[in-house]
Amino acid sequence: MPQDDIDARLARVEANQAALANALKGGVAAISAKLDGIDGRLQQVESRSTSVGALAGGVMSVGVALIVSRLKTGA
């Protein structure tokens, strides 16, 4: 095999590797952006569920306090 043929093949392999590396970087960036979006939405859900849970707990405690006071007064 002539040296030029080996050099041409090596150049093609290097070009393919560079293209693959660029494609992988793009894929990683896309996945990272998607995960950031999912994380943002999850934080919103967690925040809302905390608020709703606190509100529900407050309503339940008031309800239980009313039931207990009714039972104590006998009314």
N, C-alpha and C positions, 0 to 999 in steps of 0.2 A: 504494500500500500504506500502510495506516495505521501509525503509529509503534508502536502496541501490538503489532501483528502481528510486526513486525521484532524488537521486544524479546522477545517470547515465543519466537520462533525462535532468537534468540541465547541465551536462557536454556536452551533445550533442547540446543543445541550445547555450551554450557559444561558442562551436567550430563552429557552423553554423554562429553565429554572427561575430566571428573573420574572418572567410572565406569571409563573405559578406563585411566586412570592408576592407579587403585586395583587393577584386575585385573592390570596389568603388574607392579606392585610385589609382589603376591601370587605371581605366576608366578616372578619373579626370586628371591623368598625360597624358594620350593619347590625350584627348580633349585639354588640355593646349598646348601640343606640336603642335597639328594641328592649333590651333588659332595663335600661334607664327609664324608658316609658312605662314598663310594667311596674318598676319599683315606685315610680311616682303615683301611679294609680293605686297601688297597694297601700301607700302611705295615706292617701285620701280615704280609702275604705277603713283603715285602722282608726283614723281620726274620727270618722263618722260613727263607727261602732262604739268607740269610747264615749262619745257624747250621748248616743242613744242608750247605752248601758247605764251611764250615770243618771240620765233622766228616768229610766225605768226603775232603777234602784230607789230613787227619791220618791217616785209615785208609790212604789210598793211599801216603803217605810211609812209614808203618810197613811196609806190604806190600813196597814197593820196597826198603827197607832190609833186610828179611829175605831177599829174593831175592838182593840183592847180597852179603850175608854168606854165604849158602849157596854162591853161585858162587865166592866167594873161598876158602872153606874146602874146596871140592871135595866136600862131603858131599851 
